[in-house]
Amino acid sequence: MPFATGAGDGRIDLLTGVSDWRDYGRDDAFDSHGRWMRGPLHGYIYLHRNIGTNREPRYAPPELLQAAKKPIDPTAVE
C-alpha cells in the first residue's frame, strides 16, 4: 500500500491505483495471430487525504489525480 505526505502537513496520506479493463471484453480480446483487438486498458491514481492523525488516520473521499486537467493514466500508451 503506497503512502505519501503530499499535503505537507506531516500526516501520511494514501495513494491507490485502480485498473479499468472495460475494453478488455471476454476471452476474445486477441485475434488468432495474437493481435490485440480491443480498446486501450486504463489505470487511475487516487489520493486519499488523511484528515485524522498518523496514529488514528481518517481518510477523506478519494481525489482523482490529474495533470494538465486530465486524469493521470499510468497505463496509457500514445
C-alpha positions in Angstrom: 0.0 0.0 0.0 1.7 3.3 -1.1 1.8 6.2 1.3 2.6 9.8 0.7 2.8 13.1 2.7 1.9 15.3 -0.3 -0.1 17.8 1.6 3.0 19.0 3.6 1.1 18.7 6.9 3.0 15.7 8.2 0.0 13.4 8.0 0.5 10.3 6.0 -1.9 10.2 3.0 -2.8 7.2 1.0 -2.4 6.6 -2.8 -4.4 3.9 -4.5 -4.4 2.7 -8.1 -7.4 1.3 -9.9 -7.3 -0.5 -13.2 -10.1 -0.1 -15.8 -10.4 -3.2 -18.1 -13.9 -2.4 -19.5 -12.4 -2.6 -23.1 -10.9 -6.0 -22.4 -14.1 -7.9 -23.2 -14.4 -11.6 -22.5 -11.8 -14.1 -23.9 -11.9 -12.7 -27.4 -9.5 -9.7 -26.9 -6.9 -11.2 -29.2 -7.3 -12.5 -32.7 -5.9 -15.8 -34.0 -2.5 -14.1 -34.6 -2.2 -12.8 -31.1 -3.0 -9.1 -32.1 -4.9 -7.0 -29.6 -8.4 -6.3 -30.9 -9.9 -4.2 -28.2 -9.5 -0.7 -26.9 -6.9 0.5 -24.5 -6.7 -0.6 -20.9 -6.5 2.2 -18.4 -5.5 2.8 -14.8 -6.0 5.7 -12.5 -4.4 7.0 -9.3 -6.4 8.4 -6.4 -5.3 10.4 -3.4 -7.0 9.8 0.0 -6.0 12.7 2.2 -5.6 11.9 5.9 -7.9 14.1 7.8 -7.1 12.3 11.1 -3.7 11.8 12.6 -0.9 9.3 11.8 -1.8 7.3 14.9 -5.6 7.3 14.1 -5.9 8.1 10.4 -9.2 9.0 8.8 -9.3 9.4 5.0 -11.3 11.9 3.0 -13.1 10.7 -0.1 -10.7 9.9 -2.9 -9.5 12.5 -5.3 -8.6 11.5 -8.8 -5.1 12.7 -9.5 -4.7 14.8 -12.7 -2.1 16.5 -14.7 -2.9 19.2 -17.4 -6.6 18.8 -16.4 -6.5 15.1 -17.5 -6.6 12.0 -15.2 -3.1 10.5 -14.7 -3.3 7.2 -16.5 0.0 5.2 -15.9 -1.1 2.6 -18.4 -1.9 4.9 -21.3 0.2 4.5 -24.4 0.0 7.1 -27.1 
